[in-house]
Amino acid sequence: MRLFALADLHLPGSTDKVMDVFGAHWKDHHLRIFESWTDAVGEDDTVLLPGDLSWAMTLEEALPDLRWTGELPGRKLLLKGNHDYWWTSLAKMKAVLPESMIPLQNSAVDLGFCTVAGSRGWRTPESPEYSEDEDGRIYLREMHRLRLSLEEASRIHSDGPLVVMMHYPPVVDGAGTAFAELISAAGADICVYGHLHSAPGDWPEELDTQLDGVTYRLVSADRLGFEPLLILEQDGHP
């Protein structure tokens, strides 16, 4: 069993949204995801999907993307991103999600060889875009949700590393935020996150870093060349 991660698939849902308006490297990106995923991931593996799966605005519009992703090999752990407007109540999602897909919301999952927790996160006071009036309430709510997820992980954790996934970056310019403090205090080993995008060759080096015993990896699909990143194997780090 292995653990992979790939954020920001940005699939079109029932819309005509195409991603190559953001650069030629996005052209036919869903085909590249399909090819690399089916080449790398086995049915006994798990793939973390830390947000922005689909451009759909409703759960019904998202169904084509959910089914497409659900048919790919392996189990998938989902997290809400800032563009996942289709994400609704857990009861409604669980009623239509493919069997291979598990949403994380104030929860955690024990995979046997590791435990996975996570929350969407939000812009932090360290971010240039942060506004206390616009972001403060959501920021505090997301902090609470991450605490709930990490507390659940502590209750169910049986063996192996603790892996945390977030959509928003818990590190800014290589430095920790309050989210990172929670992650370290929980004894996490690895944190993967997404949300950030750039043109090829323009990625800052500090996006992957070690901080307070935690390895942070940016796993945005365009950062990874649309290939799932191997995070862990059953016997430890890859």
Buried (B, 14 or more C-beta within 10 A) or exposed (E): BBBBBBBBBBBBBBEEEBBEEEEEBBEEBBEBBBEBBEEBBEEEBBBBBBBBBBBBBEBEBBBBBBEBBBEBBBBBBBBBBBBBBBBEEBEEBEEBBBEBBBBBBBBBBBBEBBBBBBBBBBBBEBBEEBEEEEBBEEBEEBBEBBBBBBEBBBEEBEEBBBBBBBBBBBBBEBEBBBBBBBBBEBBBBBBBBBBBBBEEEEBEEEBBBEBEEBBBBBBBBBBBEBBBBBBBBBEEEE
